[in-house]
Amino acid sequence: MLSFQNKNSKMLFDSFGRIHNYLRISVTDACNLRCVYCMPEGKNIVTPKNKMMSADEIDKLASVFINMGINKIRIT
């Protein structure tokens, strides 16, 4: 869970007090790397395209996180 340390802070902290200033946005779940965190063994559920975020939605989401202190975004 990410949260602000205080009302005046523009940095996100997790429950261990670590600062988070980067964000990874995955544009598909049909990747072939089979990473444990996004495609665990035995779970091959692929999201239908009509349920995926549009470019405008990704842009709006990125803007929200930038306002929360994120300064690096990786789109994969």
Secondary structure, 3 states (H helix, E strand, C coil): CEEECCCCCCCEEECCCCEECEEEECCCCCCCCCCCCCCCCCCCCCCCHHHCCCHHHHHHHHHHHHHCCCCEEEEC
